[in-house]
Amino acid sequence: MLYDINQDRVGAYCDSLLSETDRYSCKQRNRTSYEDYERDRQKVKNGSVQK
């Protein structure tokens, strides 16, 4: 599943950051659950996201 692959890649990127603070911030920004991701994806797909 693409979601899982992307989460793994982002996790590896976050782990590669030198600063512990940066690693923590990166992981916090990218901890979206699959359910939240799918809900947001459907909103975009249906054109119901406001800019």
C-alpha positions in Angstrom: 0.0 0.0 0.0 1.4 3.4 -1.0 0.5 4.9 2.4 2.7 2.4 4.2 5.6 2.9 1.8 5.4 6.6 2.2 5.2 6.3 6.0 8.4 4.1 6.0 10.2 6.6 3.8 9.3 9.6 5.9 10.2 7.7 9.0 13.6 6.9 7.6 14.1 10.5 6.6 13.1 11.7 10.1 15.5 9.2 11.7 18.3 10.6 9.5 18.1 14.1 10.9 21.0 15.0 13.1 19.1 17.1 15.7 16.9 15.2 18.2 14.5 18.1 18.2 14.3 18.0 14.4 13.7 14.2 14.4 10.9 14.6 17.0 9.3 17.5 15.1 9.5 15.5 11.8 7.8 12.5 13.4 5.1 14.6 15.0 4.2 16.2 11.6 4.0 12.9 9.9 2.1 10.7 12.3 -1.2 10.9 10.4 -3.3 7.8 10.9 -4.4 6.0 7.8 -8.1 6.9 8.5 -7.2 10.6 8.7 -5.1 10.3 5.6 -7.9 8.6 3.7 -10.6 11.1 4.9 -8.4 14.0 3.7 -7.6 12.2 0.4 -11.3 11.8 -0.3 -12.0 15.5 0.4 -9.3 16.5 -2.1 -10.6 13.9 -4.6 -14.1 15.2 -4.3 -13.0 18.8 -4.5 -14.3 19.8 -1.1 -11.1 21.3 0.2 -11.0 25.0 0.5 -7.8 26.9 -0.4 
